Amino acid sequence: MRKLRNEELDRLDIEAFKEAEKTPLVIVLDNIRSLNNIGSVFRTADAFLVEKIYLCGITATPPHKDIRKTALGATESVSWEYCKDTLQLVAALKADGYRILSVEQAENATLLHRFAVDKTAKYALVFGNEVKGVDQEVVSASDGVLEIPQYGTKHSLNISVSAGVVIWDLWSKFGK
């Protein structure tokens, strides 16, 4: 086996990315404090053709050198918008036909591997603050909660890791 060179990967350029059919997912970052986590989520969103990222509350916005460091240009390809109030955004997304899924540990959460996507639906995935998680009001306003099963001694994953796991899982279930 031989590692492929970048030019052999047949990646989209920014213009082709913007024109490409997207996975029916938007990402909502609810008060994310780490700029590196924000950049990593942009990069994952680019990899799986996510429609858009919403940056809410204290979540920083591009351009910023620490976001750029981990996004590696994905802030130029992935559409994004800043919304001060996550709860208002959730209401607007619902009105636009999105199913809101908070990624959190909560009563009656659906374990990620047991979640079946409706291939005709559009989803908004909400990821929360590194310490406090998704705000309870947002969890309560969600249509459901997804939980990533964990079996070790720790009770949480880094938000960028959680986003990678959940986005890839839903992308693969859409059959993209």
C-alpha positions as CSV (number, residue, x, y, z in Angstrom):
1,M,0.0,0.0,0.0
2,R,1.0,3.6,-0.7
3,K,-0.2,6.7,0.9
4,L,-2.0,8.9,-1.6
5,R,-0.8,12.4,-2.3
6,N,-3.2,15.3,-1.8
7,E,-3.6,15.8,-5.5
8,E,-4.7,12.2,-5.8
9,L,-7.6,12.6,-3.3
10,D,-9.9,14.2,-5.9
11,R,-11.3,16.8,-3.4
12,L,-13.7,19.5,-4.3
13,D,-12.6,23.1,-4.6
14,I,-14.5,25.7,-2.7
15,E,-16.8,26.6,-5.6
16,A,-17.6,23.0,-6.3
17,F,-18.2,22.4,-2.6
18,K,-20.7,25.3,-2.4
19,E,-22.6,23.8,-5.5
20,A,-22.5,20.2,-4.2
21,E,-25.6,18.5,-2.8
22,K,-25.4,18.7,1.0
23,T,-26.2,16.3,3.7
24,P,-29.5,17.5,5.3
25,L,-27.7,18.5,8.5
26,V,-27.0,21.8,10.1
27,I,-24.8,22.1,13.2
28,V,-25.7,24.4,16.1
29,L,-22.8,25.2,18.5
30,D,-24.3,26.4,21.8
31,N,-21.8,28.5,23.7
32,I,-18.6,26.7,22.7
33,R,-15.6,28.4,24.3
34,S,-12.6,26.7,22.6
35,L,-11.6,28.3,19.3
36,N,-9.8,25.1,18.4
37,N,-13.0,23.1,18.9
38,I,-14.9,25.5,16.7
39,G,-12.3,25.1,13.9
40,S,-12.4,21.3,14.2
41,V,-16.2,21.3,13.8
42,F,-15.8,23.4,10.6
43,R,-13.4,20.8,9.3
44,T,-15.7,17.9,10.0
45,A,-18.7,19.8,8.5
46,D,-16.6,20.3,5.3
47,A,-15.7,16.6,5.2
48,F,-19.3,15.4,5.3
49,L,-20.9,18.2,3.3
50,V,-22.9,19.7,6.1
51,E,-25.3,22.5,5.0
52,K,-24.4,25.1,7.6
53,I,-23.0,25.8,11.0
54,Y,-24.8,28.2,13.5
55,L,-22.5,29.8,16.1
56,C,-24.5,30.8,19.1
57,G,-23.9,32.7,22.4
58,I,-20.3,33.0,23.3
59,T,-19.1,30.9,20.4
60,A,-16.5,32.8,18.5
61,T,-16.8,33.5,14.8
62,P,-14.3,33.5,11.9
63,P,-12.0,35.0,11.0
64,H,-9.8,34.1,14.0
65,K,-6.3,32.6,13.9
66,D,-7.1,29.9,16.4
67,I,-10.3,28.8,14.5
68,R,-8.3,29.0,11.2
69,K,-5.5,26.8,12.7
70,T,-7.8,23.8,13.1
71,A,-10.4,24.6,10.3
72,L,-7.7,24.5,7.6
73,G,-9.8,26.6,5.3
74,A,-13.2,25.0,6.0
75,T,-14.5,28.4,7.2
76,E,-14.3,29.4,3.6
77,S,-16.3,26.4,2.3
78,V,-18.9,25.7,4.9
79,S,-21.7,28.3,5.3
80,W,-22.1,29.7,8.8
81,E,-24.1,32.3,10.6
82,Y,-23.9,33.8,14.1
83,C,-27.1,33.8,16.2
84,K,-26.9,35.3,19.7
85,D,-29.8,33.3,21.2
86,T,-29.7,29.5,20.7
87,L,-33.3,29.0,21.8
88,Q,-34.6,31.5,19.2
89,L,-32.6,29.8,16.6
90,V,-34.0,26.4,17.5
91,A,-37.5,27.8,17.2
92,A,-36.7,29.3,13.7
93,L,-35.1,26.0,12.6
94,K,-38.2,24.1,13.7
95,A,-40.4,26.5,11.8
96,D,-38.2,25.8,8.7
97,G,-38.9,22.0,9.1
98,Y,-35.7,20.9,10.9
99,R,-35.8,18.2,13.5
100,I,-33.8,19.4,16.5
101,L,-31.5,16.8,18.1
102,S,-29.4,17.8,21.1
103,V,-26.3,15.7,21.7
104,E,-26.3,15.3,25.4
105,Q,-26.7,12.8,28.3
106,A,-30.3,13.1,29.3
107,E,-33.3,11.1,30.4
108,N,-34.9,9.1,27.5
109,A,-32.0,9.9,25.2
110,T,-31.6,7.7,22.2
111,L,-28.3,6.0,21.9
112,L,-26.6,7.0,18.7
113,H,-26.3,3.5,17.3
114,R,-30.0,2.9,17.8
115,F,-31.0,6.1,16.1
116,A,-32.6,5.6,12.6
117,V,-32.6,8.6,10.3
118,D,-35.6,9.5,8.3
119,K,-34.0,10.1,4.9
120,T,-36.7,12.6,4.0
121,A,-36.0,14.8,7.1
122,K,-33.7,17.6,7.8
123,Y,-31.8,17.6,11.1
124,A,-30.2,20.2,13.3
125,L,-27.6,18.8,15.7
126,V,-27.0,20.9,18.8
127,F,-23.6,20.6,20.6
128,G,-23.0,22.3,23.9
129,N,-20.5,24.0,26.0
130,E,-17.4,22.0,27.0
131,V,-18.3,22.2,30.7
132,K,-22.0,22.7,31.0
133,G,-23.2,20.9,27.8
134,V,-26.3,21.9,25.9
135,D,-28.4,24.4,27.9
136,Q,-31.4,22.7,29.5
137,E,-33.9,25.1,27.9
138,V,-32.5,24.0,24.5
139,V,-32.6,20.3,25.4
140,S,-36.3,20.8,26.5
141,A,-37.1,22.5,23.2
142,S,-35.4,19.7,21.1
143,D,-37.4,17.0,19.3
144,G,-35.0,14.4,20.7
145,V,-31.7,13.8,22.4
146,L,-28.9,11.7,21.0
147,E,-26.3,10.2,23.4
148,I,-23.0,8.7,22.4
149,P,-22.6,5.5,24.4
150,Q,-19.4,5.5,26.5
151,Y,-18.1,2.6,28.5
152,G,-14.9,3.9,30.2
153,T,-14.4,5.9,33.4
154,K,-15.0,9.3,31.9
155,H,-18.4,10.7,31.4
156,S,-17.9,13.0,28.4
157,L,-16.0,13.4,25.1
158,N,-14.5,16.6,23.7
159,I,-17.1,18.5,21.7
160,S,-15.1,18.3,18.5
161,V,-14.8,14.5,19.0
162,S,-18.6,14.2,19.7
163,A,-19.4,16.3,16.6
164,G,-17.1,14.0,14.5
165,V,-18.8,10.9,15.8
166,V,-22.4,12.1,15.4
167,I,-22.0,13.8,12.1
168,W,-20.2,10.8,10.5
169,D,-22.9,8.4,12.0
170,L,-25.8,10.4,10.5
171,W,-23.9,11.0,7.2
172,S,-23.4,7.2,6.9
173,K,-27.1,6.5,7.8
174,F,-28.2,8.9,5.0
175,G,-26.2,6.6,2.7
176,K,-24.1,9.3,1.3
